[in-house]
Amino acid sequence: MQIIHDIWGAAHTAAALVALITGAFVLMRPKADAQHKLTGYTYFAAFWVLILAGLPMADDGITAFHWLSLISAATLIAGLWMILASKRAKTATGRAQLVFGHYKFMAWSYVGLVAAGVSQLSTRFAVAYGGMSTFWWAVVLASLAVALVGAVWIDREDRGVIRRYARALDAKPS
C-alpha cells in the first residue's frame, strides 16, 4: 500500500508531522513567552503548507477533506487575528476575550488536525481490510471520536485559561 504518491503528498505529510509536533508543544507548554510565539508561528506555517499541498492531491476531484480544509484555514486565520488584535485592545477585558478566543480557535484547529490525521490513517486500514464501503464510516467514526476527546480536553483546559484571565474579564473597562 503506497501512502505517498508524489511531491505534494510528501510535502503534505511532512507539514502534517511538523504541525502535529509543534501544535502539541504549543498547547502543552506555558503561554505568552517567546518560545510559545516562535513555535506557534511554526505551527501556523506548517499547517498552511499542509493545506496548500493537499489541494493538488485531488485525483478524484474535490472531496470532503478539501472542504474541511477551509474550516481549518478559517480557524487558523481567526486564531492569529485574535492574538494580533489583542495587542491593540483598548481594555483589559477586551484583551482577555481576544486572548481566550485565540486559545479556542487554535485549540480547535489542533483537534481538527488530529481528527484529519486519524481519519486518514483509519481509512487506509478500513479500505485495506473492509473495502471502499467502509471508507466513510472510518472517516466519520474516527473524526467524531477525536472531536469528542478534543471537546472534553478543551473544556477542561478552558477552566485554567479562564482562571488566568478572570481578573481582566471581571475588571471594569478602562
C-alpha positions as CSV (number, residue, x, y, z in Angstrom):
1,M,0.0,0.0,0.0
2,Q,1.7,3.2,-1.2
3,I,1.0,6.1,1.1
4,I,2.9,9.0,-0.5
5,H,2.4,9.2,-4.3
6,D,4.2,12.4,-5.3
7,I,5.9,15.6,-4.1
8,W,2.6,17.1,-3.0
9,G,2.0,14.1,-0.8
10,A,5.5,14.3,0.7
11,A,5.1,18.0,1.4
12,H,1.6,17.4,2.9
13,T,2.8,14.6,5.1
14,A,5.9,16.4,6.3
15,A,3.9,19.5,7.1
16,A,1.4,17.4,8.9
17,L,4.1,15.9,11.1
18,V,5.6,19.3,11.8
19,A,2.2,20.8,12.7
20,L,1.3,17.8,14.9
21,I,4.5,18.1,16.9
22,T,4.6,21.9,17.1
23,G,0.9,22.1,17.9
24,A,1.2,19.7,20.8
25,F,4.2,21.6,22.0
26,V,2.3,24.9,22.0
27,L,-0.7,23.5,23.7
28,M,1.2,21.7,26.5
29,R,3.7,24.4,27.3
30,P,3.3,27.8,29.1
31,K,1.8,30.5,27.0
32,A,2.8,34.1,26.1
33,D,6.6,33.7,26.0
34,A,9.0,33.9,23.1
35,Q,9.1,30.1,22.7
36,H,5.3,29.9,22.5
37,K,5.3,32.6,19.8
38,L,8.0,31.0,17.7
39,T,6.5,27.6,18.0
40,G,3.0,29.0,17.3
41,Y,4.2,30.7,14.1
42,T,5.9,27.4,13.1
43,Y,2.6,25.6,13.7
44,F,0.7,28.2,11.7
45,A,3.2,28.0,8.7
46,A,3.3,24.2,8.7
47,F,-0.5,24.0,8.8
48,W,-0.7,26.3,5.8
49,V,1.8,24.2,3.9
50,L,-0.3,21.1,4.8
51,I,-3.5,22.8,3.5
52,L,-1.9,24.1,0.3
53,A,0.0,20.9,-0.5
54,G,-3.2,19.0,-0.1
55,L,-5.1,20.9,-2.8
56,P,-3.3,19.4,-5.8
57,M,-3.8,15.9,-4.4
58,A,-7.4,15.8,-5.6
59,D,-7.2,12.9,-8.0
60,D,-10.9,12.2,-7.6
61,G,-11.9,15.9,-7.6
62,I,-12.7,18.0,-4.6
63,T,-13.6,15.8,-1.6
64,A,-15.0,16.4,1.9
65,F,-11.3,16.6,3.1
66,H,-10.8,19.6,0.8
67,W,-13.9,21.4,2.1
68,L,-12.9,20.7,5.7
69,S,-9.5,22.2,5.0
70,L,-11.4,25.5,4.5
71,I,-12.6,25.2,8.1
72,S,-9.0,24.6,9.2
73,A,-7.9,27.7,7.3
74,A,-10.6,29.8,8.9
75,T,-9.7,28.6,12.5
76,L,-6.0,29.4,11.8
77,I,-6.8,32.9,10.4
78,A,-9.2,33.6,13.3
79,G,-6.8,32.4,15.9
80,L,-3.9,34.5,14.5
81,W,-6.1,37.6,14.0
82,M,-7.4,37.4,17.6
83,I,-3.9,37.4,19.2
84,L,-2.7,40.2,16.9
85,A,-5.9,42.2,17.7
86,S,-5.5,41.6,21.4
87,K,-2.4,43.8,21.4
88,R,-4.5,46.7,20.2
89,A,-7.4,46.1,22.6
90,K,-8.5,49.2,24.4
91,T,-9.5,47.4,27.7
92,A,-8.1,44.6,29.8
93,T,-11.5,42.8,29.3
94,G,-11.2,43.2,25.5
95,R,-7.7,41.8,25.5
96,A,-8.6,38.9,27.7
97,Q,-11.5,38.0,25.5
98,L,-9.4,38.1,22.4
99,V,-6.6,36.0,24.0
100,F,-9.3,33.5,25.1
101,G,-10.7,33.4,21.6
102,H,-7.1,32.9,20.2
103,Y,-6.8,29.9,22.5
104,K,-10.2,28.4,21.5
105,F,-9.5,28.8,17.7
106,M,-6.0,27.4,17.9
107,A,-7.0,24.5,20.2
108,W,-9.9,23.5,17.8
109,S,-7.5,23.8,14.9
110,Y,-5.3,21.3,16.5
111,V,-8.3,19.0,17.3
112,G,-9.2,19.2,13.6
113,L,-5.7,18.4,12.5
114,V,-5.6,15.3,14.8
115,A,-9.1,14.3,13.5
116,A,-8.0,14.6,9.9
117,G,-4.8,12.6,10.6
118,V,-6.7,9.8,12.4
119,S,-9.3,9.8,9.7
120,Q,-6.6,9.4,7.0
121,L,-4.9,6.6,8.9
122,S,-8.2,4.8,9.7
123,T,-9.4,4.9,6.1
124,R,-6.2,3.3,5.0
125,F,-6.9,0.3,7.3
126,A,-10.6,0.3,6.7
127,V,-10.3,0.2,2.9
128,A,-7.4,-2.4,3.1
129,Y,-9.4,-4.7,5.3
130,G,-13.1,-3.9,4.7
131,G,-13.2,-2.4,1.2
132,M,-14.4,1.0,0.0
133,S,-17.8,0.5,1.6
134,T,-16.1,1.2,5.0
135,F,-14.3,4.4,3.9
136,W,-16.8,7.0,5.1
137,W,-17.7,5.0,8.2
138,A,-14.0,5.2,9.1
139,V,-13.8,8.9,8.4
140,V,-17.0,9.7,10.4
141,L,-16.2,7.5,13.4
142,A,-12.6,8.5,13.7
143,S,-13.4,12.2,13.4
144,L,-16.2,12.0,15.9
145,A,-14.1,10.1,18.4
146,V,-11.2,12.7,18.1
147,A,-13.7,15.6,18.3
148,L,-15.3,14.2,21.4
149,V,-12.0,13.7,23.2
150,G,-10.9,17.2,22.0
151,A,-14.1,18.8,23.2
152,V,-13.6,17.3,26.7
153,W,-9.9,18.3,26.7
154,I,-10.7,21.9,25.6
155,D,-13.5,22.2,28.2
156,R,-11.1,21.0,30.9
157,E,-8.4,23.4,29.8
158,D,-10.8,26.3,29.4
159,R,-11.0,26.5,33.2
160,G,-7.3,27.2,33.5
161,V,-7.4,29.7,30.7
162,I,-10.4,31.5,32.3
163,R,-8.8,31.4,35.7
164,R,-5.7,33.1,34.3
165,Y,-7.7,35.9,32.7
166,A,-10.6,36.1,35.3
167,R,-9.4,39.3,36.9
168,A,-9.2,41.0,33.5
169,L,-12.6,39.7,32.4
170,D,-14.2,40.9,35.7
171,A,-12.4,44.2,35.6
172,K,-14.3,47.3,34.7
173,P,-13.5,48.8,31.3
174,S,-10.5,51.1,31.5
